[in-house]
């Protein structure tokens, strides 16, 4: 099966690609979102924000809110997390006022500190509360509202179809589903039969998420689930070009592996953006985190420790530039 001219529409937005970046706390900051969009992601939501907007004055929240006033071809999306309908509604209003073009509600995070507050995937145990939250948030804003869930709380309580039906009834514009339960966290293999059943049960756009780590897997998941879109998180860390490759395959074209120079230029551009965003000192740690993934996929693990020992922003950039200079012909140093 060939997927030609595949597009994904969420309410009033026709996305440039049906392959989206999954929101990930501590990962999907503004520099990384911009990098993924440049490589073909059709949507890149912010890291999740607490629904308590009174806490948005913190430095952490300020950075997570950066860049939400969308001006480019890809609409800006802000993900919020909480358990109180009125509080989530107010957070959505505040995000819209700051320029967010989409509001995404997190009901998929499996982290204990989130679930212990009856938020994230813990909400899947309370379907009436799910309905109340969705109703409140949709009514509070004029922009489209999307929802991220898991297949259920555990293997004996997979209720994604019922939650999807609630979402459709309450006016949610698109639904992303991670193919694991909360109990699975990120262990074991994702399952996609539940996502396929959801797609058959509701008319709203369904986006499949979980273990999509290659072009071949992306095509298989798209075929198996019938999903309208795909969402990728951990698998693109260190290789954002996977978006471009999957887009090509979905359009019936041959995916092309970027050359060494293009990949190393990507590292340099991303590292520079990190330091511009966080500042020369704070950016050091974020650069180390992201470069570890790049160096792994570039089969340069021996360069990780030398890079991590660098304590100067300019020296980090110079180190990457040297990698570029030494590998222009495609041979690793």
C-alpha positions in Angstrom: 0.0 0.0 0.0 1.3 3.5 -0.9 0.1 6.5 1.0 0.1 9.3 -1.6 -0.3 13.0 -0.8 -1.1 12.1 2.9 -2.3 15.1 4.9 -3.7 15.5 8.3 -6.3 18.1 9.2 -7.1 19.1 12.8 -10.1 21.4 12.8 -9.1 24.5 10.8 -5.5 23.5 10.4 -4.2 21.5 7.5 -0.9 20.2 8.7 2.2 20.1 6.4 2.8 16.5 7.5 0.9 13.7 9.3 3.9 12.8 11.4 4.0 14.7 14.7 6.5 15.2 17.5 5.3 13.8 20.8 5.4 16.2 23.7 8.1 15.1 26.2 8.9 16.8 29.5 12.5 17.9 29.6 13.0 17.2 25.8 10.6 19.1 23.6 11.8 22.6 24.4 11.7 25.4 21.8 15.0 24.6 20.1 14.1 20.9 19.7 10.6 21.7 18.4 12.1 24.1 15.8 14.6 21.5 14.8 12.0 18.8 14.3 9.7 21.2 12.4 12.6 22.0 10.1 13.0 18.3 9.3 9.3 17.8 8.5 7.3 17.4 11.7 3.7 18.5 11.1 3.1 19.6 14.7 5.4 20.0 17.7 3.6 20.6 21.1 5.3 22.2 24.0 6.4 20.3 27.1 3.4 19.8 29.4 2.5 22.8 31.6 0.8 22.5 34.9 -2.8 23.6 34.8 -2.1 25.9 37.8 -1.4 29.0 35.7 -0.5 30.8 38.9 2.8 28.9 38.7 3.6 30.0 35.2 5.8 32.8 36.5 8.5 30.3 37.3 11.6 30.1 35.2 10.7 26.5 34.2 7.2 27.5 33.0 8.5 30.6 31.3 10.8 28.5 29.1 8.1 26.0 28.4 5.8 28.9 27.2 8.4 30.3 24.9 7.5 30.3 21.3 3.8 29.5 21.7 2.7 32.5 19.7 2.7 30.6 16.4 3.6 32.6 13.3 4.9 29.9 10.9 3.3 27.2 8.7 3.0 24.8 11.7 0.4 25.8 14.4 1.7 26.2 17.9 0.4 23.7 20.4 0.5 23.9 24.2 0.0 20.8 26.3 -1.6 21.2 29.8 -1.9 18.7 32.6 -4.1 18.6 35.7 -7.2 17.1 37.2 -9.6 20.0 38.0 -11.9 21.0 35.1 -12.1 24.7 36.1 -8.3 24.9 36.5 -7.6 23.3 33.2 -10.1 25.5 31.5 -8.4 28.6 32.9 -5.0 27.3 31.9 -6.4 26.8 28.3 -7.7 30.4 28.3 -4.3 31.7 29.5 -2.5 29.7 26.8 -4.8 30.9 24.1 -4.3 34.5 25.3 -0.5 34.1 24.9 -0.9 32.9 21.3 -1.4 29.2 21.4 -3.2 27.9 18.3 -4.0 24.5 19.7 -4.5 23.2 23.3 -3.5 19.6 24.0 -4.7 17.9 27.2 -2.4 15.3 28.7 -4.1 12.2 29.9 -1.3 9.9 28.9 1.7 10.7 31.2 2.5 7.7 33.4 4.9 9.5 35.7 4.1 8.8 39.4 4.4 12.5 40.4 1.7 13.2 37.8 -0.6 10.2 38.5 -0.3 10.7 42.2 -2.1 14.0 41.7 -4.9 12.2 39.8 -3.6 13.8 36.5 -2.1 12.4 33.3 -3.0 8.8 32.6 -4.6 8.4 36.1 -7.6 10.3 34.7 -8.4 7.2 32.5 -9.8 5.6 35.7 -12.5 8.3 36.0 -14.5 8.6 32.7 -17.0 11.1 34.1 -14.2 13.3 35.1 -12.6 12.9 31.7 -15.9 14.2 30.2 -16.1 17.1 32.6 -12.6 18.2 31.8 -13.0 18.0 28.1 -16.3 19.8 28.2 -14.8 22.6 30.3 -11.7 23.1 28.2 -13.4 23.0 24.9 -16.0 25.6 26.1 -13.2 27.8 27.5 -11.3 28.5 24.2 -11.9 29.3 20.6 -8.9 27.3 19.3 -9.1 23.5 18.7 -8.5 21.2 21.6 -6.7 17.9 21.2 -6.2 15.0 23.6 -3.4 12.6 24.4 -4.2 9.3 26.1 -3.0 5.7 26.6 -4.9 2.6 25.9 -6.1 2.4 29.5 -4.9 2.1 33.1 -3.7 -1.5 32.9 -4.2 -4.6 30.7 -7.5 -5.4 32.4 -8.9 -1.9 31.9 -8.3 -0.8 28.4 -11.0 1.8 27.9 -9.5 3.9 25.1 -12.5 3.3 22.9 -14.9 4.6 25.6 -12.6 7.6 26.2 -12.4 8.3 22.5 -16.2 8.2 22.2 -16.4 10.8 25.1 -13.8 12.9 23.4 -15.7 12.9 20.1 -18.9 13.8 21.9 -17.3 16.7 23.8 -15.8 18.4 20.7 -12.2 17.2 20.8 -10.5 17.9 17.4 -8.0 15.1 17.4 -6.9 12.2 19.6 -3.3 10.8 20.0 -3.0 7.3 21.6 0.1 5.8 23.0 -0.1 2.0 22.5 0.6 1.1 26.1 -1.4 1.3 29.4 -0.3 3.4 32.3 0.9 0.2 34.1 3.2 -0.5 31.2 4.9 2.9 31.4 7.5 2.5 28.6 8.3 -1.1 29.1 7.4 -4.0 26.7 6.2 -3.5 23.2 3.4 -1.1 22.2 0.2 -2.7 20.9 -1.8 -1.2 18.1 -5.0 -3.3 18.0 -6.6 -0.9 20.5 -5.7 2.1 18.4 -7.2 0.3 15.4 -10.5 -0.2 17.3 -10.6 3.4 18.3 -10.1 4.5 14.7 -13.1 2.3 13.7 -15.2 3.7 16.5 -14.9 7.5 16.1 -14.8 9.9 13.2 -12.3 12.4 14.7 -8.6 12.2 13.6 -6.7 9.5 15.4 -2.9 9.7 15.8 -0.9 6.5 16.6 2.0 6.7 19.0 4.5 4.3 20.6 7.6 2.5 19.3 7.5 4.0 15.9 11.3 4.0 15.3 11.8 3.5 11.6 10.3 4.1 8.2 9.2 0.5 8.0 7.5 0.6 11.4 5.8 3.8 10.5 4.3 2.4 7.4 3.2 -0.8 9.2 1.5 1.1 12.0 -0.3 3.4 9.6 -1.5 0.4 7.7 -2.5 -1.7 10.7 -4.3 1.0 12.7 -5.7 3.1 9.8 -4.6 6.1 11.9 -4.8 9.5 10.3 -1.4 10.5 11.7 1.7 9.2 13.5 3.4 10.6 16.6 7.1 10.0 17.4 9.0 10.9 20.5 12.0 9.0 21.8 12.9 7.6 18.4 13.7 10.9 16.8 16.1 12.1 19.5 19.4 12.4 17.8 17.9 11.9 14.3 15.2 14.4 13.5 15.7 13.5 9.8 13.4 10.5 10.5 10.5 12.9 10.0 11.6 13.7 6.4 12.2 10.0 5.7 8.8 8.9 6.9 7.1 11.8 5.0 8.8 10.6 1.8 7.7 7.0 2.3 4.1 8.0 3.1 4.0 10.0 -0.2 5.3 7.0 -2.1 8.8 8.3 -2.5 12.1 6.6 -1.7 13.4 7.8 1.7 16.9 9.3 1.5 19.5 9.1 4.3 21.0 12.5 4.9 24.8 12.8 4.2 27.4 13.3 6.9 27.7 17.0 6.2 23.9 17.6 6.5 23.7 15.6 9.8 26.7 17.4 11.3 25.4 20.7 10.2 22.2 19.8 12.1 24.2 19.1 15.3 25.9 22.5 15.0 22.7 24.4 14.3 20.9 22.7 17.2 23.7 23.3 19.7 23.9 26.9 18.7 20.1 27.3 19.2 20.3 25.7 22.6 22.8 28.2 23.8 20.9 31.1 22.3 17.8 29.9 24.1 19.2 28.9 27.5 22.3 31.1 27.7 25.9 30.0 27.5 26.1 28.4 31.0 22.7 26.8 31.4 22.8 25.6 27.8 25.8 23.4 28.4 23.8 20.6 30.1 21.0 20.7 27.5 23.5 20.5 24.7 25.2 17.5 26.4 21.8 15.7 26.7 20.9 16.2 23.0 24.4 15.6 21.6 24.5 12.2 23.3 21.7 11.0 21.1 23.2 12.5 18.0 26.6 10.9 18.6 24.9 7.5 19.3 23.1 7.6 15.9 26.2 8.9 14.1 28.1 5.9 15.6 30.5 8.3 17.3 30.0 7.2 21.0 33.7 7.8 21.6 33.1 11.5 21.2 30.6 11.7 24.0 32.9 11.9 27.0 35.2 14.5 25.4 32.2 16.6 24.6 30.7 16.2 28.1 34.0 17.5 29.6 33.7 20.8 27.9 32.5 23.7 30.1 32.3 26.5 27.6 29.6 27.2 25.1 32.0 28.4 22.4 34.2 25.3 22.9 31.2 23.0 22.5 30.4 24.6 19.2 34.1 24.5 18.1 34.1 20.7 19.0 31.1 20.1 16.8 32.7 22.2 14.0 35.8 20.0 14.2 33.6 16.9 13.8 32.1 18.6 10.7 35.6 19.4 9.3 36.9 15.9 9.9 33.9 14.1 8.4 33.1 16.0 5.3 33.8 12.9 3.2 31.6 10.6 5.3 34.3 8.9 7.4 33.9 9.0 11.2 36.8 10.3 13.2 
